[in-house]
Amino acid sequence: MTTQNITTLIEVSRQYGKDKSFVIAGGGNTSYKDATHIWIKASGAALETIDENGFVCLSREKLKIVSTKTYAQDATQREAEVKADLTNAIVSSGNNRPSVETSMHEIIDYPFVVHTHPTRVNAVMCANNAKKTCTDLFGDQALFIPYTDPGYILFKKVLTEIANYTSKYSKAPQIIFLENHGIFVAGETTDEINGLYSTIMEKIDHQIRGDQLNASQQDLKSVLIDQVQNLHPGFKDFVAIGKSSQLISHFMKDSTSFQKANTAFTPDDIVYCKAYYLFLPACNTDQELVASAQERIDAYYKSYGYLPKVLALEGKGIVGVEENTKSTLNVLEVYSNILLISQLTENFGGPKFMNKEQIEFIDNWEVENYRRKMAKS
Ligand SMILES: [Zn+2]
């Protein structure tokens, strides 16, 4: 192992990992590769605190098979086959599973790769004018990938687009934007990556007009928090935490304002918060509010087959409900970021959420379920 490069990889991972404007709830991943091996963040590891044990080392020779092999048509079977090939390429010891985005890191032709989901980048990536904004701001400097189901299909799409870009410009792309997802930035050194990230953020910042609503949060009190266990049998032993802020109030004002915050922008949003958020209209008494919430949560459960993680209280704020305090705070963090992004998308043509088919693909994806499980522990 090239120790200095791994130390550099750990440093750059922590640097971006602890910056909430780049990495929310442990999302994102980083890698370093030499001629024969690639070191990539393990699935479920947090960039912020990562050390050498948080990376998986794989053989690049063995990973190449993913680019050329013909896999099953059926999505579940195909992803299982790809996963088996990834596992087969692991050379490090331990039970760490490589990031689901490993094959994508492998085909980016630079030693260092830092993949993140920055709020400001996603303000562009989750907006109606994503592609146009990208072309206007970055021209030939960046590759834009329209939304594609994650996993193998996205990998193949990126593989083709990188090849096209490289033959056109005689140089592999260093900036790859993924619609409704985030960004990959690659370089010979991490200094080069830092420079590119700064330029990207500056260019996006220049397009953001007007004052932003205050996003600093206060604790929210509600009978729904005190009585969360009574709202649905599935909430037994669950933790509910409520928050309010100027930004939250803007979206929770009424059911019309909530339309711009009622579903997911990215696959990661679904991993942590599920894809649909439940609006609860204001009631005259606490008793009525509890009864109305019980009814609406039950209807939600019947229609989606799972319980809501985000309750949107009209005129009040938001309540996250999850298994433990850590996972509930993750839900609130990710959902609050959806609100920030939604507000910022107004500079780029307004919010563009994931559609029903895209959401269903994620809901059925085993790899994401594994990530969800790891994030809770
Ligand atoms: Zn990602």
Residues whose N, C-alpha, C, O or C-beta is under 5 A from the ligand:
A	BS01	ZN	G182
